[in-house]
Amino acid sequence: MHPVSFDAAETYEPDEGWRRVSLAGSEAFSFEWFEKPPGHSSPMHDHANEQVCLVLSGELTVYTANDAVTLTQYDSVHLAPWEPHRVENTGDERAVGVDAFAPGRSFDFWTDRE
């Protein structure tokens, strides 16, 4: 067993107000809790990992090259490996969610980007 206390977990802030917290996981899968301020969008990006994004509160719009979907509380979306996407808080309040990745990944994905 490998418990991870939320308050002691590794935290990363790629942009001001966009906070990510690394939850329990492994090389096979990883979970990241996140919060995004209103109006914030990640850049368009892709990665080798499958991703499921689950919205816990607020509103997020997920854009791909050919589509967009707006998610609200408890909605989720699956993104295939290498599917270009960006995630924007299109609501008026802070959005909170959890991302699951398979295989697992670390914050190096963001910290090693140019």
C-alpha positions as a Markdown table, in Angstrom:
| # | Residue | x | y | z |
|---|---|---|---|---|
| 1 | Met | 0.0 | 0.0 | 0.0 |
| 2 | His | 1.2 | 3.5 | -0.8 |
| 3 | Pro | -1.1 | 6.2 | 0.7 |
| 4 | Val | -0.7 | 9.9 | -0.3 |
| 5 | Ser | -1.9 | 12.6 | 2.0 |
| 6 | Phe | -3.4 | 15.5 | -0.1 |
| 7 | Asp | -1.7 | 18.1 | 2.1 |
| 8 | Ala | 1.8 | 16.4 | 1.7 |
| 9 | Ala | 1.4 | 15.5 | -2.0 |
| 10 | Glu | 3.7 | 16.9 | -4.7 |
| 11 | Thr | 2.1 | 20.1 | -6.1 |
| 12 | Tyr | 2.9 | 22.0 | -9.3 |
| 13 | Glu | 1.5 | 25.3 | -10.7 |
| 14 | Pro | 2.1 | 25.4 | -14.5 |
| 15 | Asp | 0.4 | 28.9 | -14.6 |
| 16 | Glu | -0.7 | 31.3 | -11.9 |
| 17 | Gly | -3.9 | 29.8 | -10.4 |
| 18 | Trp | -3.7 | 26.5 | -12.3 |
| 19 | Arg | -2.7 | 24.1 | -9.5 |
| 20 | Arg | -2.1 | 20.4 | -9.9 |
| 21 | Val | -1.6 | 17.9 | -7.1 |
| 22 | Ser | -0.2 | 14.4 | -7.7 |
| 23 | Leu | -2.3 | 11.8 | -6.1 |
| 24 | Ala | -1.6 | 8.1 | -5.5 |
| 25 | Gly | -0.6 | 6.2 | -8.7 |
| 26 | Ser | 2.0 | 4.1 | -10.4 |
| 27 | Glu | 3.8 | 3.7 | -13.7 |
| 28 | Ala | 0.6 | 2.1 | -15.0 |
| 29 | Phe | -1.7 | 5.0 | -14.1 |
| 30 | Ser | -1.7 | 8.3 | -12.3 |
| 31 | Phe | -4.2 | 10.7 | -10.9 |
| 32 | Glu | -3.8 | 14.5 | -10.7 |
| 33 | Trp | -6.3 | 16.8 | -8.8 |
| 34 | Phe | -6.4 | 20.2 | -10.4 |
| 35 | Glu | -8.0 | 23.6 | -10.1 |
| 36 | Lys | -8.3 | 26.3 | -12.8 |
| 37 | Pro | -9.4 | 29.9 | -12.4 |
| 38 | Pro | -12.1 | 31.3 | -14.6 |
| 39 | Gly | -10.9 | 32.0 | -18.1 |
| 40 | His | -7.7 | 29.9 | -17.8 |
| 41 | Ser | -6.9 | 27.5 | -20.6 |
| 42 | Ser | -4.1 | 25.0 | -21.0 |
| 43 | Pro | -2.2 | 25.2 | -24.2 |
| 44 | Met | -3.2 | 22.8 | -27.1 |
| 45 | His | -1.1 | 19.7 | -26.4 |
| 46 | Asp | -1.0 | 16.0 | -26.7 |
| 47 | His | 0.7 | 13.1 | -25.0 |
| 48 | Ala | 1.3 | 9.4 | -25.1 |
| 49 | Asn | -1.1 | 8.8 | -22.2 |
| 50 | Glu | -4.8 | 8.1 | -22.3 |
| 51 | Gln | -6.6 | 10.7 | -20.2 |
| 52 | Val | -9.9 | 10.8 | -18.4 |
| 53 | Cys | -10.9 | 14.2 | -17.0 |
| 54 | Leu | -13.6 | 14.3 | -14.3 |
| 55 | Val | -15.1 | 17.6 | -13.2 |
| 56 | Leu | -15.8 | 17.9 | -9.5 |
| 57 | Ser | -17.1 | 21.5 | -9.5 |
| 58 | Gly | -17.3 | 24.3 | -12.0 |
| 59 | Glu | -17.3 | 24.2 | -15.7 |
| 60 | Leu | -14.6 | 23.1 | -18.2 |
| 61 | Thr | -14.7 | 23.0 | -22.0 |
| 62 | Val | -12.4 | 20.5 | -23.6 |
| 63 | Tyr | -11.4 | 21.4 | -27.2 |
| 64 | Thr | -9.9 | 18.9 | -29.7 |
| 65 | Ala | -8.9 | 19.6 | -33.3 |
| 66 | Asn | -12.5 | 18.9 | -34.5 |
| 67 | Asp | -14.8 | 19.1 | -31.5 |
| 68 | Ala | -15.6 | 20.7 | -28.2 |
| 69 | Val | -17.6 | 19.6 | -25.1 |
| 70 | Thr | -18.5 | 21.5 | -22.0 |
| 71 | Leu | -18.5 | 19.5 | -18.8 |
| 72 | Thr | -20.1 | 20.4 | -15.5 |
| 73 | Gln | -20.1 | 18.7 | -12.1 |
| 74 | Tyr | -19.5 | 15.0 | -12.3 |
| 75 | Asp | -19.2 | 14.9 | -16.1 |
| 76 | Ser | -16.1 | 13.3 | -17.7 |
| 77 | Val | -14.4 | 12.9 | -21.0 |
| 78 | His | -11.9 | 10.4 | -22.4 |
| 79 | Leu | -9.0 | 11.5 | -24.6 |
| 80 | Ala | -7.1 | 9.0 | -26.7 |
| 81 | Pro | -3.3 | 8.9 | -26.7 |
| 82 | Trp | -1.8 | 11.7 | -29.0 |
| 83 | Glu | -5.2 | 13.4 | -29.3 |
| 84 | Pro | -4.5 | 17.1 | -29.4 |
| 85 | His | -6.6 | 19.0 | -26.8 |
| 86 | Arg | -6.8 | 21.9 | -24.5 |
| 87 | Val | -8.9 | 22.4 | -21.4 |
| 88 | Glu | -10.5 | 25.8 | -20.6 |
| 89 | Asn | -12.5 | 27.0 | -17.6 |
| 90 | Thr | -15.4 | 28.6 | -19.4 |
| 91 | Gly | -17.4 | 29.2 | -16.2 |
| 92 | Asp | -17.5 | 32.1 | -13.7 |
| 93 | Glu | -16.0 | 30.2 | -10.8 |
| 94 | Arg | -12.9 | 28.1 | -10.0 |
| 95 | Ala | -13.1 | 24.7 | -11.6 |
| 96 | Val | -11.9 | 21.6 | -9.8 |
| 97 | Gly | -11.3 | 18.2 | -11.2 |
| 98 | Val | -9.3 | 15.0 | -11.4 |
| 99 | Asp | -7.3 | 13.8 | -14.4 |
| 100 | Ala | -6.4 | 10.1 | -14.7 |
| 101 | Phe | -3.6 | 9.1 | -17.0 |
| 102 | Ala | -2.6 | 5.6 | -18.4 |
| 103 | Pro | 0.2 | 4.9 | -18.4 |
| 104 | Gly | 1.1 | 7.1 | -15.4 |
| 105 | Arg | 3.1 | 10.3 | -15.8 |
| 106 | Ser | 4.8 | 12.8 | -13.6 |
| 107 | Phe | 4.9 | 16.6 | -13.6 |
| 108 | Asp | 7.9 | 16.4 | -15.9 |
| 109 | Phe | 5.4 | 16.5 | -18.8 |
| 110 | Trp | 4.8 | 20.2 | -18.0 |
| 111 | Thr | 8.2 | 21.2 | -16.4 |
| 112 | Asp | 10.2 | 19.8 | -19.3 |
| 113 | Arg | 8.2 | 21.6 | -22.0 |
| 114 | Glu | 9.7 | 24.5 | -23.8 |
